[in-house]
Amino acid sequence: MMSKMMGQDDSGSDGEGAAFAPPARVPPDEMSKMAAQKLKDEGNAAFTAGNWLNALGLFTRAIEMDYTDHVFYSNRSGANLKLLRTRDAVSDANQCIALKPNWAKGYSRLGAALLADMQPEEAVQAFKKGLNMDPKNEVMIEGLKDATAAAEEEKKRLAEEEKEEEAAAPAYNPEDSVVIGIDLGTTFSCVAVWKGGGVEILEDDGGNRTTPSFVAFTPDGARLVGEAAKSQAARNPKNTLYDIKRILGQKMGEHAVRDEVKRFPFEIVADKETDDPRIKVEALNGKLMPPEQVSGLVLAHMKRIAEARLGHRSEEHTSELQSP
């Protein structure tokens, strides 16, 4: 069934979708649109012949000629999926939906791409949205079944891993009771314990007593925290988040916050309802993250450092957080 979803191709555009035009782009003229349609037809022929790389190139050229046609992005998503370029397939499907939000097939494309990209829960939601528009679509009905099954398997796997971690955790000895303190800093954080009548700052695996308050997301879906995140910031600036504490608990309408966000290489937008800042993460398909969530990832990392050094889980301890 997966091959059926991945093997779709579109022969033409249906309807006048709302064109998406980035600020600096000029709408295509009629000659460009005609040339783009010809490239799309050639791409469809290449796709049908199984020459997916050639099809990808032709669909890309069509988009360069006319970026307003949702079908071009849909077709390129299908070609990317055949080439196992799942992230690109997801991105193209999202662009297709942005251009034509009421086109059911766009959600079929997105569901198939998300499922192949190992995001089954998101795939379920995409297929459900498509089926709301086209309830009898067999491809999406089967896709929803596959995605639901994959999501259940993922939940089981995570539950089993959690059980294994709990079973492997050293037994807690009440005599080892300590007080943990975490200093969540703007640029660096640290964790310490009160033990034996004194304070001991704990080191990470690299022997460092402070940890950069950095969180990063890589194009392949990995999440990095601390030194690992900071070390790759220069080559991944739009997905490496830092100094987040400066906007924590603030509103986007505040003058200080507007000044802060100007210097960040990553995009920060305002929540439409609350005016709270939201960080747009390109590597997560444009997911909007609240600053509190990013800071929470740093805190969780500091907690893991403490657990590794103490040899047992920290839920059993008294924890103190310092975040002025």
TIDO-282037 format. One record per residue: x, y, z of N, C-alpha, C, O in turn. Coordinates in steps of 0.02 Angstrom, whole numbers, padded with zeros to 5 digits, always signed. Example, Ala and Ser with C-alpha at 12.3 -4.5 7.8 and 13.67 -1.06 7.14 Angstrom:
REM residues 2
+00660-00284+00390+00615-00225+00390+00660-00165+00390+00712-00166+00423;+00642-00112+00354+00684-00053+00357+00645+00002+00394+00670+00057+00402;
REM end
This chain:
REM residues 324
+00041-00060+00000+00000+00000+00000+00043+00063+00000+00027+00114-00030;+00102+00056+00037+00148+00113+00038+00171+00130-00032+00175+00189-00050;+00186+00078-00073+00209+00092-00141+00155+00126-00181+00169+00166-00225;+00091+00110-00166+00037+00142-00202+00034+00216-00187+00024+00258-00231;+00044+00232-00121+00044+00303-00102+00103+00340-00132+00097+00398-00152;+00162+00305-00133+00222+00338-00158+00222+00344-00233+00261+00383-00261;+00180+00304-00266+00183+00303-00339+00134+00349-00373+00128+00348-00434;+00099+00390-00335+00051+00435-00366+00087+00488-00407+00143+00508-00389;+00056+00512-00461+00081+00571-00495+00020+00611-00517-00033+00583-00528;+00029+00675-00524-00026+00720-00540-00019+00743-00612+00035+00763-00633;-00073+00741-00648-00071+00758-00719-00091+00830-00731-00081+00855-00787;-00119+00864-00681-00139+00933-00693-00164+00966-00632-00178+00934-00581;-00170+01032-00636-00196+01071-00580-00271+01075-00584-00300+01078-00638;-00303+01074-00524-00375+01081-00524-00394+01142-00483-00384+01142-00422;-00421+01192-00514-00445+01250-00477-00393+01304-00472-00335+01295-00489;-00415+01361-00448-00372+01418-00440-00352+01425-00367-00384+01464-00331;-00301+01389-00345-00279+01392-00275-00253+01461-00257-00231+01499-00300;-00256+01476-00193-00230+01540-00169-00154+01539-00174-00122+01501-00138;-00126+01580-00216-00054+01578-00229-00015+01604-00169-00033+01654-00137;+00039+01568-00155+00084+01589-00102+00144+01623-00133+00178+01592-00174;+00157+01684-00116+00212+01721-00147+00255+01753-00093+00233+01800-00060;+00317+01728-00083+00362+01761-00037+00373+01833-00058+00366+01849-00117;+00389+01877-00012+00390+01950-00025+00430+01972-00086+00408+02016-00123;+00488+01941-00097+00533+01967-00149+00521+01934-00217+00559+01948-00264;+00472+01892-00224+00463+01855-00286+00410+01888-00331+00361+01915-00307;+00422+01884-00395+00377+01914-00444+00331+01859-00471+00355+01806-00491;+00265+01870-00472+00219+01820-00498+00237+01801-00570+00256+01845-00609;+00230+01737-00587+00248+01715-00655+00199+01742-00707+00139+01750-00693;+00225+01757-00767+00181+01778-00821+00154+01716-00857+00172+01660-00840;+00112+01727-00907+00080+01671-00942+00130+01627-00978+00122+01566-00980;+00182+01657-01007+00233+01618-01042+00269+01572-00993+00282+01514-01009;+00285+01598-00933+00318+01557-00883+00274+01500-00860+00297+01443-00851;+00209+01514-00852+00163+01462-00831+00158+01406-00883+00155+01347-00866;+00156+01426-00947+00152+01376-01000+00215+01334-01003+00211+01273-01011;+00272+01366-00995+00335+01329-00995+00338+01281-00935+00363+01225-00941;+00313+01304-00878+00313+01262-00818+00269+01201-00827+00287+01146-00806;+00211+01211-00858+00166+01154-00870+00199+01102-00916+00190+01042-00906;+00236+01125-00965+00271+01079-01010+00324+01039-00971+00331+00978-00981;+00361+01073-00927+00410+01039-00886+00377+00988-00840+00403+00933-00829;+00318+01007-00813+00282+00961-00770+00261+00898-00808+00268+00842-00782;+00237+00906-00869+00217+00849-00910+00277+00803-00924+00270+00742-00921;+00334+00834-00938+00395+00794-00949+00414+00758-00884+00437+00701-00886;+00406+00792-00828+00421+00761-00764+00375+00703-00749+00397+00652-00722;+00311+00709-00766+00264+00654-00756+00284+00593-00798+00279+00537-00775;+00306+00607-00859+00327+00551-00902+00388+00516-00874+00392+00455-00874;+00435+00556-00848+00495+00526-00818+00477+00487-00755+00504+00434-00743;+00430+00514-00716+00408+00480-00655+00376+00413-00672+00392+00362-00640;+00332+00412-00722+00299+00350-00743+00349+00299-00767+00339+00238-00758;+00403+00323-00799+00455+00278-00825+00502+00254-00770+00547+00214-00783;+00493+00279-00709+00536+00259-00654+00601+00298-00649+00645+00280-00610;+00607+00351-00689+00667+00393-00686+00653+00451-00637+00642+00508-00657;+00655+00435-00573+00632+00482-00522+00680+00541-00513+00658+00596-00497;+00745+00529-00522+00792+00585-00515+00782+00636-00570+00784+00696-00557;+00770+00612-00631+00757+00657-00686+00690+00694-00675+00684+00753-00688;+00641+00656-00650+00576+00687-00635+00584+00742-00583+00554+00795-00588;+00624+00729-00532+00636+00778-00479+00665+00843-00508+00643+00898-00490;+00713+00836-00554+00743+00894-00585+00694+00934-00627+00694+00995-00626;+00651+00899-00663+00601+00932-00705+00548+00968-00663+00528+01023-00680;+00526+00936-00609+00477+00968-00565+00508+01030-00532+00474+01080-00522;+00572+01025-00514+00606+01082-00484+00610+01141-00533+00599+01198-00514;+00625+01125-00596+00628+01178-00646+00558+01209-00657+00552+01269-00668;+00507+01168-00654+00438+01193-00660+00422+01242-00604+00391+01294-00615;+00443+01224-00543+00432+01268-00485+00469+01334-00493+00445+01387-00474;+00529+01330-00521+00568+01391-00531+00533+01437-00581+00538+01498-00576;+00498+01408-00629+00462+01448-00679+00395+01474-00651+00374+01529-00668;+00363+01433-00608+00298+01452-00580+00291+01422-00511+00274+01363-00503;+00305+01462-00460+00304+01438-00392+00233+01439-00362+00225+01423-00303;+00183+01458-00401+00116+01466-00374+00071+01405-00385+00014+01404-00361;+00095+01355-00420+00054+01297-00436+00067+01241-00384+00122+01215-00380;+00015+01224-00346+00022+01175-00293+00040+01106-00320+00072+01067-00285;+00018+01090-00381+00030+01023-00409+00104+01010-00418+00127+00954-00408;+00142+01061-00435+00214+01051-00446+00247+01027-00381+00290+00982-00383;+00228+01056-00324+00256+01036-00260+00232+00965-00242+00270+00925-00214;+00169+00951-00258+00143+00883-00245+00183+00832-00285+00203+00780-00257;+00194+00845-00349+00231+00798-00390+00303+00790-00366+00330+00735-00365;+00334+00847-00348+00404+00842-00325+00407+00804-00258+00456+00769-00245;+00355+00811-00216+00353+00773-00154+00353+00698-00170+00388+00659-00137;+00313+00678-00220+00311+00608-00239+00379+00583-00264+00399+00528-00249;+00413+00625-00304+00479+00605-00329+00530+00600-00273+00569+00553-00270;+00528+00648-00226+00573+00646-00168+00561+00583-00127+00608+00553-00101;+00498+00565-00120+00481+00505-00081+00508+00442-00114+00533+00398-00080;+00502+00438-00181+00530+00381-00217+00606+00376-00207+00634+00321-00205;+00638+00434-00200+00711+00436-00191+00730+00431-00117+00789+00436-00100;+00680+00420-00073+00690+00414-00001+00716+00478+00030+00748+00476+00083;+00703+00534-00003+00720+00599+00027+00659+00623+00066+00623+00668+00045;+00648+00590+00122+00585+00598+00157+00574+00668+00185+00519+00695+00183;+00628+00700+00210+00620+00768+00236+00599+00816+00181+00556+00859+00192;+00630+00809+00122+00612+00852+00066+00540+00837+00043+00503+00883+00023;+00521+00774+00047+00452+00756+00028+00402+00789+00075+00350+00813+00053;+00418+00789+00140+00374+00822+00189+00370+00897+00176+00316+00926+00177;+00427+00928+00162+00429+01000+00150+00388+01019+00089+00350+01067+00091;+00395+00980+00034+00357+00995-00026+00282+00985-00015+00241+01024-00041;+00263+00933+00022+00193+00921+00036+00163+00978+00077+00106+01000+00066;+00201+01003+00125+00178+01060+00165+00169+01122+00122+00122+01160+00132;+00214+01132+00074+00208+01190+00030+00147+01183-00015+00113+01232-00030;+00135+01122-00037+00075+01109-00078+00012+01128-00040-00033+01160-00067;+00009+01108+00024-00050+01123+00065-00055+01197+00079-00111+01225+00081;+00002+01231+00087+00000+01303+00098-00031+01339+00038-00066+01389+00045;-00017+01313-00022-00044+01343-00082-00117+01324-00094-00156+01364-00120;-00135+01263-00075-00202+01237-00090-00227+01198-00029-00229+01137-00030;-00247+01233+00024-00265+01200+00087-00328+01157+00082-00339+01114+00125;-00369+01167+00032-00431+01128+00025-00424+01071-00026-00475+01045-00049;-00363+01052-00043-00351+00998-00091-00333+00935-00052-00280+00932-00021;-00376+00886-00054-00367+00826-00014-00302+00790-00030-00270+00762+00015;-00283+00789-00093-00224+00751-00113-00160+00778-00080-00113+00741-00069;-00160+00843-00064-00102+00871-00030-00091+00837+00037-00034+00825+00056;-00145+00821+00072-00139+00788+00136-00121+00714+00127-00088+00685+00170;-00141+00685+00071-00120+00617+00056-00044+00616+00045-00010+00571+00070;-00019+00665+00008+00054+00671-00001+00090+00679+00066+00140+00646+00080;+00063+00725+00107+00095+00739+00171+00094+00677+00216+00144+00662+00249;+00038+00642+00218+00034+00583+00260+00084+00530+00239+00118+00501+00282;+00090+00517+00174+00138+00468+00149+00210+00488+00166+00251+00446+00185;+00225+00553+00157+00293+00577+00171+00309+00573+00246+00364+00552+00264;+00262+00592+00288+00273+00588+00360+00282+00517+00384+00324+00503+00427;+00243+00472+00356+00249+00402+00376+00317+00374+00357+00348+00338+00396;+00340+00391+00297+00407+00368+00275+00462+00402+00316+00516+00373+00323;+00448+00461+00342+00497+00498+00382+00494+00478+00456+00523+00511+00498;+00459+00424+00470+00454+00397+00538+00421+00446+00586+00442+00454+00643;+00368+00479+00561+00327+00522+00602+00255+00498+00598+00212+00532+00570;+00241+00438+00624+00175+00407+00614+00117+00446+00644+00063+00449+00614;+00126+00475+00703+00070+00512+00734+00051+00573+00693-00008+00587+00684;+00101+00608+00666+00087+00665+00623+00055+00642+00558+00011+00676+00531;+00076+00583+00533+00046+00555+00472-00028+00540+00483-00069+00552+00438;-00045+00514+00541-00115+00499+00557-00157+00563+00550-00211+00562+00520;-00132+00618+00579-00169+00681+00576-00177+00706+00505-00229+00732+00487;-00124+00698+00465-00128+00721+00395-00180+00681+00356-00221+00710+00320;-00180+00615+00364-00229+00574+00328-00300+00590+00351-00346+00591+00311;-00309+00602+00416-00376+00618+00441-00402+00683+00411-00460+00688+00393;-00358+00733+00405-00378+00796+00374-00398+00786+00301-00448+00814+00278;-00359+00745+00265-00376+00731+00196-00442+00694+00189-00481+00708+00143;-00454+00647+00234-00516+00608+00230-00577+00649+00249-00633+00632+00229;-00567+00702+00287-00623+00747+00301-00648+00780+00236-00706+00797+00230;-00602+00789+00189-00619+00820+00125-00642+00768+00073-00684+00781+00031;-00612+00708+00078-00627+00655+00029-00633+00589+00066-00587+00549+00066;-00690+00578+00099-00698+00520+00145-00691+00452+00112-00675+00403+00146;-00700+00447+00047-00698+00382+00014-00632+00369-00022-00626+00320-00059;-00583+00411-00012-00519+00403-00046-00483+00341-00020-00463+00339+00038;-00477+00289-00062-00449+00225-00041-00376+00230-00020-00353+00197+00026;-00338+00272-00056-00267+00280-00040-00259+00307+00030-00218+00283+00069;-00298+00358+00047-00292+00387+00114-00321+00342+00168-00296+00342+00224;-00372+00303+00152-00400+00256+00200-00347+00204+00219-00337+00189+00278;-00313+00177+00168-00260+00128+00181-00200+00162+00215-00168+00132+00259;-00186+00224+00194-00131+00260+00225-00144+00272+00299-00098+00266+00340;-00205+00288+00316-00223+00299+00386-00215+00234+00427-00191+00236+00484;-00234+00178+00397-00225+00114+00431-00151+00101+00445-00132+00082+00500;-00109+00111+00393-00037+00100+00401-00007+00147+00453+00033+00126+00495;-00027+00211+00451+00000+00260+00498-00022+00245+00569+00017+00252+00616;-00085+00225+00577-00111+00209+00644-00074+00149+00674-00056+00149+00732;-00063+00098+00632-00025+00040+00655+00046+00058+00674+00072+00035+00725;+00078+00100+00633+00147+00121+00647+00150+00163+00710+00198+00157+00749;+00100+00206+00722+00099+00247+00782+00092+00204+00845+00123+00217+00896;+00050+00151+00840+00042+00106+00897+00107+00068+00911+00126+00060+00969;+00141+00047+00858+00205+00013+00866+00257+00059+00899+00296+00037+00941;+00256+00122+00879+00302+00170+00907+00288+00180+00982+00335+00185+01022;+00225+00184+01001+00207+00191+01072+00231+00130+01112+00258+00138+01167;+00221+00071+01084+00243+00010+01118+00319+00009+01127+00345-00009+01179;+00354+00029+01074+00427+00030+01077+00452+00077+01130+00497+00060+01169;+00423+00137+01133+00444+00186+01183+00428+00162+01253+00468+00173+01299;+00370+00130+01262+00352+00104+01327+00400+00049+01350+00420+00047+01408;+00420+00006+01303+00467-00047+01319+00536-00018+01337+00568-00042+01383;+00557+00033+01300+00621+00064+01316+00620+00096+01385+00669+00093+01422;+00564+00128+01401+00558+00159+01467+00562+00107+01523+00594+00119+01574;+00529+00049+01512+00532-00004+01562+00603-00030+01570+00626-00043+01626;+00639-00038+01513+00707-00062+01516+00753-00013+01553+00796-00034+01592;+00742+00052+01542+00782+00102+01577+00769+00101+01653+00815+00106+01693;+00705+00093+01670+00688+00090+01741+00718+00028+01774+00742+00031+01831;+00716-00028+01738+00744-00090+01765+00819-00086+01773+00848-00115+01819;+00852-00049+01727+00925-00043+01729+00949+00009+01778+01008+00010+01795;+00905+00053+01802+00925+00106+01848+00947+00076+01914+00914+00031+01941;+01003+00101+01942+01026+00075+02007+00974+00088+02061+00938+00138+02060;+00970+00042+02108+00923+00049+02163+00942+00110+02206+01001+00124+02216;+00891+00144+02229+00902+00204+02270+00914+00186+02342+00877+00147+02372;+00967+00213+02370+00983+00203+02440+00968+00267+02478+00999+00319+02464;+00921+00266+02526+00904+00327+02563+00964+00361+02595+00963+00421+02606;+01016+00322+02611+01074+00352+02642+01113+00397+02594+01154+00438+02615;+01099+00389+02529+01132+00431+02478+01094+00495+02464+01110+00531+02417;+01043+00511+02504+01000+00568+02490+01041+00633+02488+01082+00647+02532;+01029+00672+02436+01064+00735+02427+01014+00787+02403+00959+00771+02382;+01035+00850+02406+00996+00905+02379+01029+00928+02314+01089+00944+02314;+00991+00930+02260+01017+00950+02194+00997+01023+02181+00940+01042+02193;+01043+01062+02156+01028+01130+02134+01048+01140+02062+01104+01124+02043;+01003+01168+02021+01018+01181+01951+01015+01256+01940+00966+01289+01955;+01069+01283+01913+01072+01354+01895+01061+01358+01819+01106+01344+01780;+01001+01378+01800+00985+01386+01729+01007+01456+01707+00973+01505+01721;+01064+01459+01674+01092+01524+01655+01074+01542+01583+01053+01500+01544;+01083+01606+01567+01068+01630+01500+01114+01598+01449+01092+01575+01396;+01179+01596+01465+01228+01568+01419+01256+01501+01441+01272+01459+01400;+01262+01492+01507+01287+01429+01534+01244+01407+01593+01214+01448+01627;+01241+01342+01604+01204+01314+01661+01250+01266+01698+01299+01242+01671;+01233+01253+01761+01271+01204+01799+01225+01170+01850+01171+01195+01865;+01249+01114+01875+01210+01076+01925+01257+01058+01982+01315+01039+01971;+01232+01065+02043+01273+01051+02102+01233+01011+02153+01171+01008+02149;+01267+00981+02201+01234+00944+02255+01262+00968+02322+01319+00989+02328;+01219+00964+02372+01241+00976+02441+01248+00907+02472+01200+00870+02481;+01310+00891+02487+01324+00823+02512+01383+00826+02559+01434+00857+02544;+01377+00792+02615+01432+00789+02663+01450+00857+02692+01508+00869+02710;+01400+00900+02698+01412+00965+02729+01441+01018+02682+01462+01071+02705;+01441+01005+02616+01468+01054+02570+01436+01048+02501+01401+01001+02486;+01451+01099+02459+01424+01101+02391+01475+01072+02343+01535+01088+02345;+01451+01028+02299+01494+00999+02247+01462+01012+02179+01406+00989+02166;+01497+01048+02135+01473+01059+02067+01491+00998+02026+01549+00977+02024;+01442+00970+01993+01451+00908+01956+01477+00920+01886+01458+00968+01853;+01520+00876+01863+01549+00880+01796+01510+00836+01748+01482+00785+01768;+01509+00856+01684+01479+00813+01634+01530+00761+01611+01585+00756+01639;+01512+00722+01559+01557+00669+01535+01623+00696+01509+01673+00661+01507;+01622+00760+01487+01684+00790+01462+01725+00824+01515+01777+00854+01499;+01705+00820+01577+01742+00851+01631+01727+00925+01641+01762+00960+01677;+01674+00949+01608+01656+01020+01613+01608+01031+01671+01561+00992+01681;+01619+01085+01708+01576+01101+01765+01520+01149+01746+01474+01160+01786;+01523+01177+01687+01468+01217+01660+01450+01191+01591+01491+01164+01555;+01387+01199+01573+01361+01174+01510+01328+01231+01471+01286+01266+01499;+01346+01241+01408+01313+01294+01368+01237+01283+01366+01213+01228+01356;+01200+01337+01376+01126+01333+01374+01103+01335+01301+01066+01380+01281;+01125+01286+01262+01110+01282+01191+01069+01219+01177+01079+01167+01208;+01021+01225+01131+00983+01168+01106+00982+01173+01030+00971+01226+01002;+00995+01116+00997+00996+01117+00923+00958+01057+00896+00952+01005+00928;+00932+01067+00835+00898+01013+00799+00931+01008+00731+00939+01058+00695;+00952+00948+00713+00988+00938+00650+00941+00916+00594+00886+00893+00608;+00961+00924+00531+00918+00905+00475+00897+00832+00475+00844+00815+00448;+00937+00788+00506+00918+00717+00508+00874+00700+00568+00860+00641+00580;+00852+00751+00605+00804+00740+00659+00834+00732+00728+00797+00722+00777;+00900+00737+00734+00932+00729+00800+00923+00793+00842+00917+00848+00815;+00922+00784+00908+00918+00840+00954+00982+00841+00996+01002+00791+01025;+01013+00899+00998+01076+00907+01035+01066+00959+01090+01029+01008+01081;+01099+00949+01146+01095+00997+01202+01165+01008+01229+01206+00962+01232;+01179+01069+01251+01243+01084+01283+01299+01095+01234+01291+01127+01182;+01357+01067+01250+01417+01077+01210+01408+01049+01139+01432+01078+01090;+01374+00993+01133+01362+00963+01067+01322+01010+01023+01334+01014+00962;+01274+01045+01052+01233+01093+01014+01275+01154+00995+01271+01178+00938;+01314+01179+01042+01353+01240+01029+01406+01229+00976+01420+01273+00936;+01437+01170+00976+01493+01156+00931+01472+01156+00857+01515+01165+00813;+01407+01145+00843+01386+01144+00773+01345+01206+00754+01315+01208+00700;+01344+01256+00798+01301+01315+00787+01320+01353+00723+01276+01378+00688;+01384+01357+00707+01406+01396+00649+01379+01368+00583+01365+01406+00537;+01372+01303+00580+01348+01272+00517+01273+01257+00518+01245+01234+00469;+01241+01270+00575+01169+01257+00581+01136+01313+00621+01102+01300+00671;+01145+01376+00600+01124+01433+00641+01049+01439+00651+01026+01460+00704;+01009+01421+00601+00937+01430+00607+00902+01378+00649+00843+01384+00665;+00939+01326+00668+00910+01273+00709+00947+01265+00775+00935+01216+00812;+00992+01312+00792+01028+01310+00855+01003+01367+00899+01012+01425+00883;+00971+01349+00954+00936+01397+00996+00977+01413+01058+01001+01367+01092;+00985+01476+01074+01026+01497+01131+01000+01564+01157+00960+01598+01125;+01023+01583+01217+01002+01645+01249+00926+01650+01255+00898+01705+01258;+00893+01594+01257+00820+01592+01258+00792+01622+01323+00737+01648+01324;+00832+01619+01375+00809+01646+01439+00795+01721+01435+00757+01747+01476;+00824+01755+01386+00814+01827+01380+00742+01844+01361+00719+01900+01373;+00706+01796+01331+00637+01810+01311+00587+01767+01350+00527+01767+01336;+00612+01730+01399+00570+01687+01439+00521+01728+01480+00540+01773+01517;+00456+01711+01474+00405+01746+01512+00389+01816+01488+00354+01853+01522;+00413+01833+01429+00402+01900+01401+00347+01898+01347+00323+01844+01329;+00329+01956+01322+00282+01962+01267+00317+01992+01207+00363+02033+01215;+00297+01972+01147+00330+01997+01087+00320+02072+01078+00360+02105+01044;+00267+02099+01107+00254+02171+01099+00300+02214+01141+00302+02275+01132;+00338+02184+01187+00383+02223+01229+00444+02246+01190+00472+02209+01149;+00464+02307+01202+00519+02337+01165+00584+02296+01173+00620+02286+01124;+00598+02274+01234+00660+02236+01246+00660+02171+01207+00712+02149+01182;+00603+02139+01203+00599+02076+01167+00609+02087+01092+00644+02048+01059;+00579+02139+01065+00588+02154+00993+00661+02166+00977+00685+02146+00924;+00696+02199+01023+00768+02211+01012+00807+02146+01015+00854+02135+00976;+00789+02102+01062+00824+02039+01069+00817+01995+01007+00867+01967+00982;+00756+01988+00982+00744+01940+00927+00779+01962+00863+00791+01920+00819;+00795+02026+00857+00829+02049+00797+00899+02019+00789+00924+02013+00733;+00929+02001+00844+00999+01977+00840+01004+01900+00833+01058+01873+00823;+00947+01867+00840+00948+01794+00834+00949+01772+00760+00915+01803+00719;+00988+01721+00743+00987+01696+00674+00926+01652+00659+00909+01641+00601;+00892+01629+00712+00832+01589+00703+00771+01635+00709+00775+01688+00739;+00715+01613+00680+00655+01655+00677+00613+01648+00740+00602+01593+00765;+00589+01704+00765+00543+01705+00822+00482+01745+00803+00487+01801+00779;+00423+01715+00813+00360+01747+00795+00316+01751+00857+00330+01720+00908;+00264+01791+00851+00218+01800+00907+00159+01751+00901+00132+01741+00847;+00140+01722+00958+00079+01683+00960+00020+01728+00945+00013+01781+00976;-00023+01708+00899-00078+01752+00877-00127+01767+00933-00158+01820+00933;-00134+01722+00980-00184+01732+01033-00154+01764+01096-00187+01805+01127;-00092+01745+01114-00064+01768+01178-00008+01819+01171+00011+01851+01220;+00019+01828+01110+00077+01871+01097+00141+01845+01130+00190+01881+01135;+00139+01782+01152+00200+01751+01180+00248+01735+01122+00225+01719+01067;+00313+01739+01135+00361+01721+01082+00360+01646+01067+00353+01605+01112;+00367+01630+01004+00371+01561+00982+00430+01555+00934+00437+01595+00889;+00472+01505+00945+00532+01495+00905+00517+01447+00848+00495+01391+00860;+00530+01469+00787+00517+01427+00729+00578+01385+00713+00632+01411+00700;+00570+01319+00715+00625+01273+00704+00619+01242+00635+00575+01201+00622;+00663+01263+00590+00659+01240+00520+00668+01164+00515+00635+01132+00475;+00714+01136+00556+00728+01064+00552+00669+01022+00573+00667+00962+00558;+00622+01052+00608+00561+01016+00630+00501+01037+00588+00445+01040+00612;+00515+01052+00525+00462+01072+00478+00424+01134+00501+00364+01139+00493;+00463+01181+00529+00433+01245+00549+00394+01243+00614+00354+01287+00626;+00406+01192+00655+00371+01187+00719+00385+01248+00762+00442+01272+00764;+00333+01273+00796+00340+01331+00839+00347+01307+00912+00303+01275+00939;+00404+01324+00942+00418+01301+01010+00416+01360+01058+00445+01412+01043;+00384+01353+01116+00387+01405+01166+00455+01406+01200+00486+01353+01205;+00479+01463+01223+00544+01466+01257+00548+01419+01317+00601+01392+01332;+00491+01410+01351+00491+01366+01410+00509+01295+01392+00541+01260+01431;+00488+01273+01333+00504+01205+01311+00579+01197+01298+00609+01146+01315;+00609+01248+01267+00681+01246+01254+00720+01245+01320+00766+01205+01328;+00700+01288+01367+00734+01289+01432+00724+01223+01468+00768+01200+01504;+00665+01192+01459+00653+01127+01490+00700+01074+01464+00719+01029+01502;+00720+01078+01401+00767+01030+01373+00836+01038+01405+00871+00989+01418;+00855+01101+01419+00919+01113+01453+00916+01085+01524+00963+01053+01547;+00860+01098+01559+00852+01073+01627+00855+00996+01629+00887+00967+01673;+00822+00965+01581+00823+00891+01579+00894+00866+01568+00914+00814+01596;+00932+00902+01527+01002+00883+01515+01043+00889+01580+01084+00845+01594;+01032+00942+01618+01069+00951+01681+01049+00896+01731+01091+00872+01769;+00986+00878+01730+00962+00824+01774+00997+00758+01757+01016+00720+01801;+01006+00745+01691+01040+00684+01671+01113+00684+01693+01140+00631+01711;+01145+00742+01691+01214+00747+01715+01217+00727+01788+01261+00690+01809;+01169+00753+01828+01168+00737+01899+01157+00663+01910+01191+00632+01952;+01111+00634+01874+01096+00563+01882+01156+00520+01865+01170+00470+01898;+01193+00539+01812+01251+00501+01791+01306+00503+01844+01341+00454+01856;+01314+00562+01875+01366+00569+01926+01347+00537+01993+01389+00510+02027;+01283+00541+02010+01260+00514+02074+01247+00439+02072+01249+00405+02123;+01233+00414+02011+01222+00343+02004+01152+00320+02016+01140+00259+02020;+01104+00366+02023+01034+00346+02031+00990+00404+02008+01013+00460+02000;+00926+00389+01998+00879+00438+01971+00868+00494+02021+00868+00483+02081;+00858+00554+01995+00854+00612+02039+00784+00627+02063+00774+00674+02103;+00733+00589+02041+00666+00602+02065+00661+00592+02140+00617+00619+02174;+00708+00552+02167+00705+00536+02237+00735+00592+02281+00730+00590+02342;+00767+00642+02248+00802+00693+02286+00759+00756+02292+00708+00763+02258;+00782+00800+02334+00753+00868+02336+00792+00910+02286+00853+00913+02288;+00757+00942+02240+00790+00981+02187+00773+01054+02195+00716+01072+02212;+00821+01097+02182+00811+01169+02185+00832+01199+02118+00884+01179+02090;+00794+01244+02093+00808+01276+02028+00820+01350+02039+00781+01385+02071;+00876+01374+02011+00892+01446+02015+00887+01474+01945+00925+01455+01901;+00839+01520+01934+00830+01550+01868+00807+01622+01877+00747+01637+01870;+00853+01668+01893+00834+01737+01907+00804+01772+01847+00786+01830+01852;
REM end
